Amino acid sequence: MTRRWLPFSEARRGVVSGILGLLAASVWRPGFAAGADQRLGRAEALRLLRKVRRWGCQYQNLDIGELAATPLDLIVVEHSLDDYAGRFMSPDEIAALKRKPDGSRRLVFAYLSVGEADVKRWFWPQAWRRRPPEWLGPENRNWPGAFPVQFWNPEWQELVFGLLDQLLAAGYDGALLDRVDSYVEWSPANPNAGEEMASLVAAIAERARARHPGFMLLPQNAEDLLKNARYRGAIDALNKESLLTGLQGRDRLNAESDIRWSLDRLALAERAGIKIFVTEYLENEALKEQVRTSIRELGYTPFFGVSALDRSPE
């Protein structure tokens, strides 16, 4: 599990730098219309997803012109550029990110947490700041202000669907669903938590595709949920964090048993035609290249990030 936002005092720093230059000629391409109408049909969206070889996530300190100039086939971003200013990605900015430097189409996904709430964020209602809902779990010790939620609660789901509607209206090609794995934390108290999460993801897929058939879902982790056929049918790809390294410390290989556990479950996704992405957090360059080769040999698509995801992807 990797939360994505630093505290406000750090997250705000440098967020809007370079935004005004997003329509520079180096980004814009003749014949490419701006706005949220660059939506893909289902078949074309899945074709482009299957072809992704280079991808990455950046949720803070975005320079849209710089990000658009990368050769990435898929970019995952945070819809809010500045919580304080109420500054969100515009349809034109998303459209600019959809075009690679060579003029070909890039996929642009937005981040959406479905199992944990950061109560410092723009979307958290003022009324809940004064009186937190009873369906919040204990605070995440690694990320102050972040709380797992009883995601089956109607109030939380209404909030998630509202955020989803904003992403659809803005023109994203899909969403990366974070904290799907939070169902594991609730399972001791709610034996049906896994089924509840599968139902939520299926409801997100149904709602999104009713409005935008090409909209794709890319959840993170929660490999064991791949045993659920309804869940497999709702998603288009899956990102596994720290598949080969990191469970026992930075720049350390995972135990073979842990790797095999994940691979056995990822095989269920592969057989269902679900594309597999892998994110590793490495500093050792030599190990990074070895891991990159291993991930590609497995048939998966790697990305190497930093925990805050506040720098431009490779």
Secondary structure as UniProt FT lines:
FT   HELIX           8..11
FT   TURN            12..18
FT   HELIX           19..21
FT   TURN            22..23
FT   TURN            25..27
FT   TURN            30..31
FT   TURN            36..37
FT   HELIX           42..51
FT   STRAND          55..58
FT   HELIX           64..68
FT   STRAND          74..77
FT   STRAND          80..82
FT   TURN            83..86
FT   STRAND          87..88
FT   HELIX           91..97
FT   TURN            101..102
FT   STRAND          107..113
FT   STRAND          116..118
FT   TURN            119..120
FT   TURN            122..123
FT   HELIX           126..130
FT   TURN            134..135
FT   TURN            141..142
FT   TURN            144..145
FT   STRAND          146..149
FT   TURN            151..152
FT   HELIX           154..170
FT   STRAND          174..178
FT   HELIX           180..182
FT   HELIX           183..186
FT   TURN            187..189
FT   TURN            191..192
FT   HELIX           193..211
FT   TURN            213..214
FT   STRAND          216..220
FT   HELIX           223..227
FT   HELIX           229..234
FT   STRAND          237..241
FT   STRAND          245..246
FT   TURN            247..248
FT   STRAND          249..253
FT   HELIX           256..271
FT   TURN            272..273
FT   STRAND          275..280
FT   HELIX           285..297
FT   TURN            298..299
FT   STRAND          301..304
FT   TURN            307..308
//
